[in-house]
Amino acid sequence: MPTETSTRPRGTLRRRPSRRATPAPPVPVEDDTGWVMLAAIVAMLCTIGLMMVLSASSVEALRSYGGAWVFFQKQLMWVAIGSVVLMAAALADYHLWRRAVLPLLGGSFVLLVLVLVPGVGISAGGSSRWLGTESLRVQPSELAKLGILLFGADLLSRRADLVGDWRSVMKPLLITTGLVAGLVLVQPDMGTTLLMVFIVFVLMFVGGVRLAPMAGLSVLASAGSVFLAKVEGYRWERVASFRDPFNDVQGSGYQVAQSLVALGTGHVGGVGLGASRAKWGFLPNAHTDFIFAIVGEELGLIGTFGVVALFVGFAVVGIRTALRAPDRFGSLLAAGVTAWVCGQAVVNMGAVTSLLPVTGVPLPFVSFGGSSLVVTMAATGILLNVARQAKRAPSAA
């Protein structure tokens, strides 16, 4: 019986067909760059803030208290406290903040009510926004911003499947925001009120709320802002004066006009650190809401671009963190804190440069102020913790 001869050469071995293994999907590893960059940006902004507070407040401190270092020493104390708070928040798992939502929000609500009680709240400049003593004050509206942020992020993450349901998500979020923001508005503090609304809108957008109801709410919010500005004469004067502050340079446009003069005096390189003329009584609130004008005068266009670049860097790292957060709650927290810090910076610098009406909000990390600085650093610490846990896919090497 004939046999089939093999054509395989002698001395060779038959190999089994190799089965190429399917490569495993890349395992996410911790992103060790975002939180380092964010910490460096905050450190640089706080350093600039200390330097500029000393320069901008020295004349007023000497005139009012007999020593040029008074405001600087207070700011240094708040930076030290804020740094401890920031590190504690950065080391604590951000999921633990879910437990603090109701206590923080409820406590903020009670404090906001106490601010409005005659004899309890401290009034200054026509507003009642503080509790405490003349030397040590706290501003409950700053805590309220953090409370609203945590409440919105927690609600939108827990009810992700019901984000399109008006009753389950938007109704409780808008009612809570309306109650808290209403108390802040009565102080009156329209700038902080608008920032709260902005934070909530960003949370809803990132949380997946449909654009149609958000567009309707935007129209209502805009109409409400115009109405509130019209009701109070000084608010409408601010809206009218920011378009042309030199039209009433001795009245409603005085502060913005002096701010523009200070910015223009600085040119490219500035007049030199400590050599500002605006701080000699020409520019009100030189070390608080209008400190960015002193930055422009003393450090010039280079200094202002440097500060703007740091906030742009904060925004980039914050958005990157939100996109790479381990879960929905972390993503919402990162987006909310980024919107808070960068939105407030835009509003402040817009007022100083006459691009937006004056609202009285400080420049984050730079302006003089205790409550705003400490609470903002606490929120940034939460963002740092999310950034530390953020994941990135390894490069396909």
Secondary structure as UniProt FT lines:
FT   TURN            10..11
FT   STRAND          29..30
FT   HELIX           34..65
FT   TURN            68..69
FT   HELIX           70..91
FT   HELIX           94..100
FT   HELIX           101..115
FT   TURN            118..120
FT   STRAND          122..124
FT   TURN            125..126
FT   STRAND          127..132
FT   STRAND          137..138
FT   HELIX           140..158
FT   HELIX           160..162
FT   TURN            163..164
FT   HELIX           166..170
FT   HELIX           171..186
FT   TURN            187..188
FT   HELIX           190..207
FT   HELIX           211..231
FT   HELIX           233..241
FT   TURN            242..243
FT   HELIX           245..248
FT   TURN            249..253
FT   HELIX           254..266
FT   TURN            267..269
FT   TURN            273..274
FT   TURN            278..282
FT   TURN            284..290
FT   HELIX           291..323
FT   HELIX           328..352
FT   TURN            353..354
FT   TURN            364..366
FT   HELIX           370..389
FT   STRAND          391..392
//
